[in-house]
């Protein structure tokens, strides 16, 4: 259980210290973790804040909770289960995890040796989708010998587009669903199966693979037992990338990508478990995030990967952070009392610069930014990479240092403007500066560094959950929407009781009626 954060003297001390801890633009603070560098020089700091942070972590029982997480104890208390995704990437995994890894590798080896499955249709949503999309786009950006289509949305256009142009005789349907009850995945899977059947495929079910924690349900659906890969109750959906859900990545790119990501994530797990607070990258990132959100009041966090291959990192981190931390009730069932998980959004730089960076630089709210960049590129155009790096550093510096009125005035006068015009225009050119950021530098984009990066975010989210006193591993809000959608679907099909329809607000009732008539 977790008492109210705001009742703790350690919180009051942390809050007070955070307010007195500016960003020191002349100090360099870089943490090296699992092969990547986290530069937190762009966050406020002071010795008092460090001391208060340690006291707060101690007061929240961080060390034992981390131990519980990493050893497979009940970390997800509202669902009474472990959140043991770290077990999936352990270098020497438990027996059942090792066995599934072997089965996956054998499946991929066989498919490769037979040159089978030129097309993969990966059907899954949320955690059963984003991680795989991210890995495939990160390492298959220049094309893969198998064509991979992702279908997540329940919008029929998604599955229509996902199947179009593919040869059904050489297409593997991958159904990724922990629960095997998700409406999107089951409906899209059904359409894919019908598509196989309609094209005269001899044994359509032989072209379907499932990854799920409910093998019984998948088997009842028709998937052959040998094509069902297991994940476990103790793996949260948004952490399932580390499981056989990555079969698609292994088929599309290769199995080494999956193993490399697991190795990088495991290295970050070890760092998280062992590094002292001051040198612990996930912990420091979490603390900075709490200062930005709960003390300074920033409502959102911007993710700016300066790497085109990481465009799917944005929705990946968005789900990880927002599904995990989009809560305001603590484990005791009381209001947390401070602002919790920020809205997470972003876009790769440099596109982002031409889309919303204006708002980051001079808007009234601003947002902390996580800049992510690779020191070395994997293409042969150093000019491009130089420009990319320059843009990343420049944007960050502009947010950090800002531009004063005097600096802007001088610029205008130097450009030959009259005093009056210069004074007027200079006001528009002022940048407030002092906007917090992290800079995460990967030596280059490899499965290992991407794995480490994702684990960095996972552990950061966990630490924030501990400090806020919320469970980052459930998602009751999402579940409620699913239940309502089920009821409305029944109404649209004319199968609901009158009492159900009467329970709606006026607007919903109107549109249920209207849509029902047109279906
Ligand atoms: O969006 C809610 C959610 O429960 C996610 O946590 C999960 O990743 C997704 O739905 C898909 O669930 P499943 O893998 O069970 O189909």
Boltz pocket constraint, residues with backbone or C-beta under 6 A from the ligand:
constraints:
  - pocket:
      binder: B
      contacts: [[A, 125], [A, 126], [A, 127], [A, 128], [A, 176], [A, 177], [A, 178], [A, 179], [A, 180], [A, 181], [A, 182], [A, 185], [A, 237], [A, 238], [A, 323], [A, 475], [A, 478]]
      max_distance: 6.0
